[in-house]
């Protein structure tokens, strides 16, 4: 473990980040020293900044995933038109995307790209949407946003941001602000119907 800690230091990784991986992901430091150096170099080649905390998350993700599993998950993105460089760029922004199974990656990609008409760059801008609960957040909010967009009260470009803000913020900005114009908005939000209108929404 200590040789790998020294390797992190030699790469300029801050002590605060080293403490973080020691506390939360110590198993990553149990790697063979040469393999661990290879992981660090790969992370840097991908574009991770070793000075940032997200570098540690990227290193852990790469340590926890064999090459075959990486390729399998990249192939899911490819099936939706992504290139590997685009997947790597997304991974650098949100390393935890590769912690999920292929099925868990495919479901949100299918929903956002095929059902809502999002483009790759839309997801790259808001990668967190891939981890959100469909039943508790994505579908209820999309029903509200769809209605606001159809009534020309909201720009489609605000949809990504609307999905990732807190519940209190969403209620204040997208429900309370429009309840006089659309009295049924709260009912739409709280509806048990998990479907969306047939028309697609793109950001």
C-alpha positions in Angstrom: 0.0 0.0 0.0 2.7 2.5 1.0 4.6 2.2 -2.4 1.4 3.3 -4.1 0.9 6.1 -1.7 4.4 7.3 -2.6 3.6 6.9 -6.3 0.6 9.2 -5.8 2.8 11.8 -4.1 5.3 11.6 -6.9 2.6 12.4 -9.4 1.7 15.5 -7.4 -1.5 14.3 -5.9 -2.4 16.4 -2.9 -2.2 14.9 0.6 -5.9 15.7 1.1 -6.8 13.5 -1.9 -4.4 10.7 -0.7 -6.2 10.8 2.7 -9.5 10.5 0.8 -8.6 7.4 -1.1 -7.0 5.9 2.1 -10.2 6.5 3.9 -12.8 5.6 1.3 -11.1 3.4 -1.3 -8.1 1.7 0.3 -8.5 -1.4 -1.9 -7.3 0.7 -4.8 -3.9 1.0 -3.1 -3.6 -2.7 -2.8 -2.8 -3.0 -6.5 0.5 -4.3 -7.7 2.9 -1.2 -7.8 3.6 -1.4 -11.5 -0.1 -1.9 -12.4 -1.0 1.1 -10.2 1.5 3.3 -12.0 -0.1 2.2 -15.2 -3.5 3.2 -13.9 -2.2 6.6 -12.9 -0.7 7.2 -16.3 -3.8 6.1 -18.0 -5.9 8.4 -15.9 -3.6 11.3 -16.8 -3.7 10.4 -20.5 -7.5 10.5 -20.3 -7.4 14.0 -19.1 -7.8 13.8 -15.3 -6.1 16.5 -13.3 -4.1 14.9 -10.6 -4.5 18.0 -8.4 -8.3 17.6 -8.3 -10.3 15.3 -6.1 -12.0 13.7 -9.1 -8.6 12.3 -10.1 -8.9 9.9 -7.1 -12.4 8.8 -8.2 -11.1 8.2 -11.7 -8.2 6.1 -10.4 -10.4 4.0 -8.2 -12.9 3.4 -11.1 -10.0 2.3 -13.3 -8.6 0.0 -10.6 -12.0 -1.6 -10.0 -12.7 -2.3 -13.7 -10.9 -4.8 -15.9 -10.3 -3.8 -19.5 -12.9 -6.2 -20.8 -15.6 -4.6 -18.6 -14.5 -1.2 -19.7 -15.0 -2.2 -23.4 -18.3 -3.8 -22.6 -19.6 -0.5 -21.1 -18.1 1.6 -23.8 -20.0 -0.6 -26.3 -23.3 0.4 -24.7 -22.5 4.1 -25.4 -21.4 3.2 -29.0 -24.8 1.6 -29.6 -26.3 5.1 -29.0 -23.8 6.8 -31.4 -21.1 7.8 -29.0 -17.4 7.6 -29.9 -14.8 6.4 -27.4 -13.3 9.9 -27.0 -16.8 11.2 -26.0 -17.2 8.4 -23.5 -13.8 9.2 -22.0 -14.7 12.9 -21.8 -17.9 11.9 -20.0 -15.9 9.6 -17.7 -13.5 12.3 -16.8 -16.4 14.6 -15.8 -18.3 11.8 -13.9 -16.1 8.7 -13.2 -18.9 7.0 -11.3 -20.8 6.4 -14.5 -18.6 3.3 -15.0 -19.6 1.9 -11.6 -22.9 1.0 -13.1 -23.9 -2.2 -15.0 -24.4 -2.1 -18.7 -28.1 -2.4 -18.2 -28.1 0.6 -15.7 -26.2 2.7 -18.3 -28.4 1.7 -21.2 -31.7 2.5 -19.5 -31.1 6.3 -19.0 -29.3 6.6 -22.3 -32.3 5.1 -24.1 -34.7 7.4 -22.2 -32.9 10.6 -22.7 -31.7 10.1 -26.2 -34.6 8.1 -27.7 -37.6 9.2 -25.7 -36.6 12.9 -25.0 -34.4 13.5 -28.0 -31.4 14.6 -26.1 -28.1 14.8 -28.0 -24.7 13.4 -26.8 -23.6 16.9 -25.9 -26.7 17.5 -23.7 -25.9 14.4 -21.6 -22.2 15.4 -21.5 -23.3 18.8 -20.1 -25.4 17.2 -17.4 -24.0 13.7 -16.8 -25.6 13.5 -13.4 -28.9 12.9 -15.0 -27.8 9.3 -15.8 -27.8 8.5 -12.1 -31.2 10.0 -11.1 -34.1 7.9 -10.0 -36.6 7.6 -12.9 -39.7 7.0 -10.7 -38.9 9.6 -8.0 -37.3 12.4 -10.0 -36.9 12.1 -13.7 -40.4 11.2 -14.8 -42.3 13.5 -12.4 -40.2 16.4 -13.3 -40.3 15.7 -17.0 -44.1 15.7 -16.9 -44.0 19.2 -15.4 -41.3 20.5 -17.7 -43.1 19.0 -20.7 -46.3 20.9 -19.8 -44.4 24.1 -19.3 -42.6 23.8 -22.6 -45.8 23.0 -24.5 -47.4 26.2 -23.1 -44.3 28.2 -24.1 -43.5 29.0 -20.5 -40.1 27.3 -20.4 -37.2 27.0 -22.8 -36.2 23.4 -23.6 -32.6 24.4 -22.9 -33.4 24.7 -19.2 -34.5 21.1 -18.9 -31.1 19.6 -17.9 -30.6 22.0 -15.1 -34.2 21.5 -13.9 -33.5 17.8 -13.4 -30.5 18.2 -11.2 -31.5 20.9 -8.8 -32.7 20.1 -5.3 -36.4 19.3 -4.6 -37.0 22.6 -2.8 -35.5 24.5 -5.7 -37.6 22.6 -8.3 -40.8 23.2 -6.4 -40.0 26.9 -6.0 -38.9 27.6 -9.5 -41.1 25.3 -11.6 -44.2 24.6 -9.5 -44.9 27.6 -7.2 -43.9 30.1 -9.9 -46.4 28.7 -12.4 -49.3 27.4 -10.2 -51.5 30.4 -11.0 -51.1 30.0 -14.7 -51.4 26.2 -14.5 -53.5 25.2 -11.5 -53.2 21.5 -12.2 -49.3 21.6 -12.2 -48.9 20.2 -8.7 -51.4 17.4 -9.5 -49.4 16.6 -12.6 -46.2 16.4 -10.6 -47.7 14.2 -8.0 -49.5 11.9 -10.4 -48.9 8.2 -10.1 -48.9 7.9 -13.9 -45.2 7.3 -14.7 -45.7 7.8 -18.5 -44.8 10.9 -20.5 -46.6 12.5 -23.3 -45.8 11.0 -26.7 -44.1 14.1 -28.1 -40.4 14.1 -27.5 -38.7 16.9 -25.7 -35.1 18.0 -26.5 -33.0 20.4 -24.6 
